[in-house]
Amino acid sequence: MGVGAGSKGGFREFQNRVLEYAQRKGLVTPLEEMDLSIKSRFIFMMDDRGLAPKKDPIDLNELIIKHRILFLNWYLLERGHQDGETIAMLYLESDEYDERFGPPSELYSEVEGLRSPEHGVFVITKKIGKGFFNLQPLGKEGNLKVYDKSGYGKLKEGQVIYCILYPFKGVYYWGIKHAILIPKEAADEYLKKLEENRRNEELIDLFLDSFEHSLSEETLSKYWKSLYTLTDYLIDTNRGGIWNVDYPALEEFFSTWYPNKILYSTSYGAKGLFATIRRFYTWLADEKGIPQPSEHMKVIYEEIRGDLLRLLALKRMIREKRRLRKDSKMYLWFEEENMKIEGRYQVKEIKGSEISLRDIHKNVNYNTRIQEKDAWFLEHLAQGDVFSGSLTKTKESIQLEMDDIYYLCPSQSVKYLNKYL
């Protein structure tokens, strides 16, 4: 029947072993000292899975503490920690792993599978007994065998729930504290989204089929990826079908959703994204007689493209300089009495090394100064740009630290940014 949560060699024991290994190796840092980028990535993951609270502003530390089980699972099992490997993978490859859960060569694929847990809405189709039951993804075929001893008695066959499930040795386990019961009307809305997505897929397939003999398989694959990025946004934001997109939706997608939700978005990738979506909507106008999205894309291309490409290129430069600083062990430490001010800021004015900023959530203004070593940043920053990061307040001044800047967005994003950060 599979390993139980508390049995030797079970999933819960594996989680605990990975956590103990991370603590011994110093791979888990106190929340107050954790890099802002890690906290932000966790929030984006939560939002992507429909779990982020819709309040403004969000206290990152408070939210992580509230969802500490979800955070630890993500931090240990999903998040790339070193050279793309998770902490669970590092444990498996270390001398500390004692093969309690099986030979490393056999378990590695299991641990790799933990990076992509099943998540979404499910129907409880059958309670098997002793903590086991079957779940069917809503709107799809097939069942998943799940183990949950603690909440088993509260669940009933036929209920619709939201959950995150980690696969381990043929059985799935909760990735959050407990399943979230979904009312029938919410389940019906979810099924509606699935139907819209099916129609999106049909249109995309027709578009790709029209170029099947004139474009390479690699190009068609890039088209597919770009268009499915757009449909992910439409579903995520309840914007409807890909054939019925208005200007605000496209503006939000390019100025905010793409640079925030796609963690490794680049100027090169954005160029392809713009080109593909523009070509798709031209095809939709010519072949299906639906001209509005194509007309919107012409304006989007003129108003947003340049700023977004500039800021994504700058983001790449920031990542590279941050990597070089870490490789050469060049860190800037502050005395304890200095204060970090985290926020989402819009650039109001730039005068030499001084930058006037507005916290877009709190509507508080700051006059900051950038250090000489980061002066190159000023050549790329423009009035109206928006970024997330932190300021360091000393007795003498408030400084903007490049190592704390995470996301940068064009000025248009300020209208929509509260939804994503």
C-alpha positions as CSV (number, residue, x, y, z in Angstrom):
1,M,0.0,0.0,0.0
2,G,3.0,2.3,0.2
3,V,5.0,4.0,2.9
4,G,3.1,5.8,5.6
5,A,3.9,9.3,6.8
6,G,5.3,8.1,10.1
7,S,6.9,4.9,8.9
8,K,10.7,4.3,8.6
9,G,11.8,5.5,5.2
10,G,8.7,7.6,4.7
11,F,8.3,11.0,3.2
12,R,7.9,12.9,6.5
13,E,11.1,11.4,7.8
14,F,12.8,12.3,4.6
15,Q,11.7,15.9,5.0
16,N,13.0,16.0,8.6
17,R,16.4,14.5,7.5
18,V,16.7,17.2,4.8
19,L,15.9,19.9,7.3
20,E,18.4,18.6,9.8
21,Y,21.1,18.5,7.1
22,A,20.3,22.0,6.0
23,Q,20.6,23.3,9.6
24,R,23.9,21.5,10.2
25,K,25.3,22.9,7.0
26,G,24.0,26.4,7.6
27,L,21.8,26.3,4.5
28,V,18.8,27.7,6.5
29,T,19.3,31.3,7.6
30,P,17.2,33.2,10.1
31,L,14.2,34.9,8.5
32,E,15.4,38.4,9.3
33,E,18.7,37.7,7.5
34,M,17.3,36.0,4.5
35,D,17.8,37.6,1.1
36,L,14.8,39.6,-0.1
37,S,15.0,37.8,-3.5
38,I,14.3,34.4,-1.8
39,K,11.3,35.8,0.1
40,S,9.9,37.4,-3.1
41,R,10.3,34.2,-5.1
42,F,8.3,32.4,-2.4
43,I,5.5,34.9,-2.7
44,F,5.5,34.6,-6.5
45,M,5.2,30.8,-6.1
46,M,2.3,31.3,-3.7
47,D,0.6,33.7,-6.0
48,D,1.1,31.3,-8.9
49,R,-0.7,28.6,-6.9
50,G,-3.5,30.9,-5.8
51,L,-2.4,31.1,-2.2
52,A,-1.1,34.6,-1.8
53,P,-3.4,37.0,0.2
54,K,-5.0,39.8,-1.8
55,K,-4.0,42.5,0.6
56,D,-1.7,45.5,0.2
57,P,0.9,45.8,1.4
58,I,2.2,42.3,2.2
59,D,4.5,41.7,5.2
60,L,6.8,39.1,3.8
61,N,8.1,37.8,7.2
62,E,4.6,37.6,8.6
63,L,3.3,35.7,5.6
64,I,6.2,33.2,5.6
65,I,5.7,32.5,9.3
66,K,2.0,31.9,8.8
67,H,2.8,29.5,5.9
68,R,5.9,28.0,7.4
69,I,5.2,24.4,6.4
70,L,4.6,25.5,2.8
71,F,7.7,27.7,2.9
72,L,10.0,24.9,4.3
73,N,8.8,22.4,1.7
74,W,9.4,24.9,-1.1
75,Y,12.8,26.0,0.4
76,L,14.1,22.5,0.8
77,L,12.4,20.5,-2.0
78,E,11.7,22.9,-4.8
79,R,14.0,25.9,-4.8
80,G,17.3,25.6,-6.7
81,H,19.9,26.3,-4.0
82,Q,23.3,25.6,-5.6
83,D,24.0,25.0,-9.3
84,G,20.3,24.5,-9.8
85,E,20.1,21.7,-7.3
86,T,17.7,21.7,-4.3
87,I,18.8,21.2,-0.7
88,A,17.2,17.8,-0.8
89,M,19.4,16.8,-3.8
90,L,22.5,18.1,-2.0
91,Y,21.6,15.9,1.0
92,L,21.2,12.9,-1.2
93,E,24.7,13.5,-2.7
94,S,26.4,14.2,0.6
95,D,28.4,11.8,2.8
96,E,25.7,12.2,5.5
97,Y,23.1,10.3,3.4
98,D,22.9,6.8,4.9
99,E,20.7,5.2,2.2
100,R,17.9,4.9,4.7
101,F,15.4,5.7,1.8
102,G,17.2,3.7,-0.8
103,P,20.4,3.9,-3.0
104,P,21.0,7.5,-4.2
105,S,21.0,6.4,-7.8
106,E,17.4,5.1,-7.4
107,L,16.1,7.9,-5.2
108,Y,17.5,10.8,-7.2
109,S,14.6,10.8,-9.7
110,E,12.2,10.7,-6.8
111,V,13.8,13.8,-5.2
112,E,13.9,15.5,-8.6
113,G,10.2,14.9,-8.9
114,L,9.6,16.8,-5.7
115,R,10.6,20.0,-7.5
116,S,7.3,19.9,-9.4
117,P,4.5,19.0,-7.0
118,E,1.0,18.5,-8.2
119,H,-1.2,21.4,-7.2
120,G,-4.7,22.6,-8.0
121,V,-8.3,21.5,-7.4
122,F,-9.1,17.9,-6.8
123,V,-12.2,15.7,-6.1
124,I,-12.0,13.1,-3.4
125,T,-13.1,10.0,-5.3
126,K,-12.5,7.2,-2.8
127,K,-11.3,6.8,0.8
128,I,-9.3,3.6,0.9
129,G,-8.6,3.3,4.7
130,K,-5.7,3.7,7.0
131,G,-5.1,7.3,5.9
132,F,-5.2,6.6,2.1
133,F,-7.6,8.0,-0.4
134,N,-7.8,8.8,-4.1
135,L,-7.9,12.3,-5.6
136,Q,-8.9,13.1,-9.2
137,P,-7.7,16.4,-10.7
138,L,-10.9,18.4,-11.5
139,G,-11.7,18.2,-15.2
140,K,-9.1,15.5,-15.9
141,E,-8.9,11.8,-16.0
142,G,-7.0,9.5,-13.6
143,N,-6.5,9.4,-9.8
144,L,-3.7,10.0,-7.4
145,K,-3.1,8.0,-4.3
146,V,-2.7,10.3,-1.3
147,Y,-1.7,9.7,2.3
148,D,-2.8,12.0,5.1
149,K,-3.3,10.4,8.5
150,S,-4.0,13.6,10.5
151,G,-6.8,14.9,8.3
152,Y,-8.2,11.7,7.0
153,G,-11.3,11.6,9.3
154,K,-12.4,15.1,8.3
155,L,-12.4,14.4,4.5
156,K,-15.4,13.0,2.7
157,E,-15.8,11.4,-0.7
158,G,-17.2,13.8,-3.3
159,Q,-15.6,16.9,-1.6
160,V,-13.7,19.3,-3.9
161,I,-10.4,20.5,-2.3
162,Y,-7.4,22.6,-3.2
163,C,-4.0,21.1,-2.2
164,I,-0.3,20.8,-3.0
165,L,0.9,17.2,-3.4
166,Y,4.5,15.9,-3.3
167,P,5.1,12.5,-4.9
168,F,7.3,10.0,-3.0
169,K,7.6,6.3,-3.8
170,G,4.3,6.0,-5.6
171,V,2.2,8.0,-3.0
172,Y,1.4,11.7,-2.7
173,Y,1.7,13.7,0.5
174,W,0.4,17.1,1.6
175,G,2.6,20.1,0.9
176,I,0.5,22.4,3.0
177,K,-0.9,22.1,6.5
178,H,-4.2,20.8,5.3
179,A,-6.5,20.7,2.3
180,I,-8.6,23.7,1.5
181,L,-12.3,22.9,1.0
182,I,-13.6,24.5,-2.3
183,P,-17.4,25.5,-2.4
184,K,-19.3,24.1,-5.4
185,E,-19.6,27.6,-7.1
186,A,-15.9,28.0,-7.0
187,A,-15.4,24.5,-8.5
188,D,-17.8,25.5,-11.3
189,E,-15.7,28.6,-11.9
190,Y,-12.6,26.5,-12.1
191,L,-14.2,24.2,-14.6
192,K,-15.1,27.3,-16.7
193,K,-11.4,28.3,-16.7
194,L,-10.5,24.9,-17.9
195,E,-12.9,25.2,-20.8
196,E,-11.5,28.6,-21.7
197,N,-8.0,27.2,-21.6
198,R,-9.1,24.3,-23.9
199,R,-10.4,26.9,-26.5
200,N,-7.1,28.8,-26.1
201,E,-5.2,25.7,-26.9
202,E,-7.3,25.0,-30.0
203,L,-6.6,28.5,-31.4
204,I,-2.9,28.2,-30.7
205,D,-2.8,24.8,-32.3
206,L,-4.5,26.2,-35.5
207,F,-1.9,29.0,-35.5
208,L,1.1,26.7,-35.2
209,D,-0.4,24.3,-37.8
210,S,-0.5,27.1,-40.3
211,F,3.3,27.4,-40.1
212,E,4.1,23.7,-39.8
213,H,5.8,23.4,-43.2
214,S,7.4,26.9,-43.3
215,L,9.1,27.1,-39.9
216,S,11.6,24.9,-38.0
217,E,10.5,22.7,-35.1
218,E,12.7,24.9,-32.8
219,T,10.9,28.1,-33.9
220,L,7.5,26.5,-33.5
221,S,8.5,25.4,-30.0
222,K,9.4,29.0,-29.1
223,Y,6.1,30.2,-30.5
224,W,4.3,27.6,-28.4
225,K,6.1,28.7,-25.2
226,S,5.4,32.4,-25.8
227,L,1.7,31.9,-26.4
228,Y,1.3,29.6,-23.4
229,T,3.0,32.2,-21.2
230,L,0.2,34.6,-22.3
231,T,-2.5,32.1,-21.6
232,D,-1.1,31.4,-18.2
233,Y,-1.4,35.1,-17.5
234,L,-5.0,35.2,-18.8
235,I,-6.0,32.3,-16.6
236,D,-4.1,33.6,-13.6
237,T,-5.9,36.9,-13.8
238,N,-9.3,35.8,-14.9
239,R,-8.9,37.8,-18.1
240,G,-10.8,35.3,-20.3
241,G,-9.9,33.8,-23.7
242,I,-6.9,34.7,-25.8
243,W,-9.2,35.8,-28.6
244,N,-10.8,38.5,-26.5
245,V,-8.0,40.4,-25.0
246,D,-8.3,44.2,-24.4
247,Y,-5.6,46.8,-24.1
248,P,-5.4,46.9,-20.3
249,A,-4.8,43.2,-20.2
250,L,-1.9,43.3,-22.7
251,E,-0.4,46.3,-20.9
252,E,-0.6,44.5,-17.6
253,F,0.9,41.4,-19.1
254,F,3.9,43.0,-20.6
255,S,4.6,45.7,-18.1
256,T,4.1,43.8,-14.9
257,W,3.1,40.1,-15.1
258,Y,5.8,38.9,-17.4
259,P,8.8,40.6,-15.6
260,N,7.5,39.6,-12.2
261,K,6.1,36.1,-12.7
262,I,8.7,34.8,-15.1
263,L,11.6,34.7,-12.7
264,Y,14.4,34.6,-15.4
265,S,12.7,36.9,-17.9
266,T,15.4,38.5,-20.1
267,S,15.4,41.2,-22.8
268,Y,16.2,38.4,-25.4
269,G,13.2,36.4,-24.3
270,A,11.0,39.5,-24.2
271,K,11.9,40.3,-27.8
272,G,10.7,36.8,-28.9
273,L,7.6,37.2,-26.7
274,F,6.6,40.5,-28.3
275,A,7.2,39.2,-31.9
276,T,5.3,35.9,-31.4
277,I,2.3,37.5,-29.8
278,R,2.2,40.2,-32.4
279,R,2.3,37.7,-35.2
280,F,-0.4,35.5,-33.5
281,Y,-2.8,38.5,-33.3
282,T,-2.0,39.5,-36.9
283,W,-3.0,35.9,-37.9
284,L,-6.1,36.1,-35.8
285,A,-7.2,39.3,-37.6
286,D,-6.4,38.0,-41.0
287,E,-7.7,34.4,-40.6
288,K,-10.4,34.8,-38.0
289,G,-11.6,38.3,-38.5
290,I,-10.8,39.4,-34.9
291,P,-8.8,42.7,-35.3
292,Q,-8.8,44.3,-31.9
293,P,-5.9,42.5,-30.2
294,S,-3.7,43.1,-33.2
295,E,-4.5,46.9,-33.0
296,H,-3.8,46.9,-29.3
297,M,-0.4,45.2,-29.9
298,K,0.7,48.0,-32.2
299,V,0.2,50.5,-29.4
300,I,1.8,48.2,-26.8
301,Y,4.8,47.7,-29.1
302,E,5.4,51.4,-29.2
303,E,4.6,52.3,-25.6
304,I,6.1,49.5,-23.5
305,R,8.6,47.5,-25.6
306,G,11.6,49.9,-25.3
307,D,11.3,50.4,-21.6
308,L,10.8,46.8,-20.8
309,L,13.8,45.6,-22.9
310,R,15.9,48.3,-21.2
311,L,15.0,47.3,-17.7
312,L,15.3,43.5,-18.4
313,A,18.8,44.1,-19.8
314,L,19.6,46.1,-16.6
315,K,18.2,43.3,-14.5
316,R,20.6,40.9,-16.2
317,M,23.5,43.2,-15.5
318,I,22.5,43.4,-11.8
319,R,22.5,39.6,-11.6
320,E,25.9,39.4,-13.1
321,K,27.5,42.0,-10.9
322,R,25.9,40.4,-7.9
323,R,27.3,37.0,-8.9
324,L,30.8,38.5,-9.4
325,R,30.7,40.2,-6.0
326,K,29.7,37.0,-4.3
327,D,32.4,35.0,-6.1
328,S,35.1,37.5,-5.0
329,K,33.6,37.6,-1.5
330,M,33.0,41.3,-1.7
331,Y,30.2,42.0,0.7
332,L,29.1,45.3,2.3
333,W,28.0,44.8,5.9
334,F,26.2,47.4,8.0
335,E,26.3,48.2,11.6
336,E,23.4,47.0,13.7
337,E,22.0,50.5,14.3
338,N,21.5,51.0,10.5
339,M,18.0,50.2,9.3
340,K,16.7,48.5,6.2
341,I,13.5,49.9,4.6
342,E,11.9,47.3,2.3
343,G,9.4,48.5,-0.3
344,R,8.3,48.9,-3.9
345,Y,9.6,52.2,-5.2
346,Q,9.0,54.4,-8.2
347,V,11.7,56.8,-9.4
348,K,10.5,60.4,-9.2
349,E,13.7,62.3,-10.1
350,I,17.4,61.6,-10.7
351,K,20.0,64.3,-10.0
352,G,23.6,63.1,-10.2
353,S,24.1,60.3,-7.6
354,E,20.8,61.3,-5.8
355,I,17.5,59.6,-6.6
356,S,14.1,60.7,-5.3
357,L,11.9,57.7,-4.7
358,R,8.2,57.1,-3.8
359,D,7.1,54.0,-1.9
360,I,4.1,53.1,-4.1
361,H,2.3,51.2,-1.3
362,K,2.9,53.6,1.6
363,N,3.0,56.8,-0.5
364,V,6.2,57.9,1.4
365,N,9.0,59.8,-0.3
366,Y,12.7,59.1,0.2
367,N,15.7,61.1,-1.0
368,T,18.4,58.5,-1.5
369,R,22.0,58.4,-2.6
370,I,23.7,55.6,-4.7
371,Q,27.2,54.6,-3.9
372,E,30.1,55.3,-6.3
373,K,30.7,51.6,-7.0
374,D,27.1,51.4,-8.4
375,A,27.2,54.6,-10.4
376,W,26.8,52.6,-13.7
377,F,23.3,51.9,-12.6
378,L,22.3,55.6,-13.1
379,E,23.1,55.4,-16.8
380,H,20.2,52.9,-17.3
381,L,17.6,54.1,-14.8
382,A,14.9,56.5,-15.9
383,Q,12.2,58.6,-14.3
384,G,9.1,56.5,-13.7
385,D,10.8,53.1,-13.4
386,V,9.6,50.8,-10.6
387,F,11.6,48.3,-8.6
388,S,11.4,46.3,-5.5
389,G,14.3,46.4,-3.0
390,S,15.5,47.9,0.3
391,L,17.1,51.2,1.4
392,T,19.7,51.4,4.1
393,K,19.1,54.3,6.5
394,T,22.2,55.5,8.4
395,K,22.7,58.5,10.6
396,E,24.0,60.5,7.7
397,S,21.8,59.5,4.8
398,I,19.6,56.9,3.1
399,Q,21.4,54.8,0.5
400,L,20.1,52.6,-2.3
401,E,22.0,49.3,-2.3
402,M,22.2,47.5,-5.7
403,D,22.5,44.1,-4.1
404,D,19.0,44.5,-2.6
405,I,17.2,45.5,-5.8
406,Y,15.2,42.6,-7.2
407,Y,12.6,43.3,-9.8
408,L,12.6,46.3,-12.2
409,C,9.5,47.3,-14.3
410,P,8.6,50.0,-16.7
411,S,6.6,53.0,-15.5
412,Q,3.3,51.6,-16.7
413,S,3.5,48.8,-14.2
414,V,2.7,51.0,-11.2
415,K,-1.0,50.7,-12.2
416,Y,-1.0,46.9,-11.7
417,L,2.0,46.1,-9.5
418,N,0.0,45.7,-6.3
419,K,-1.5,42.5,-7.6
420,Y,1.8,40.8,-7.8
421,L,4.0,42.1,-5.0
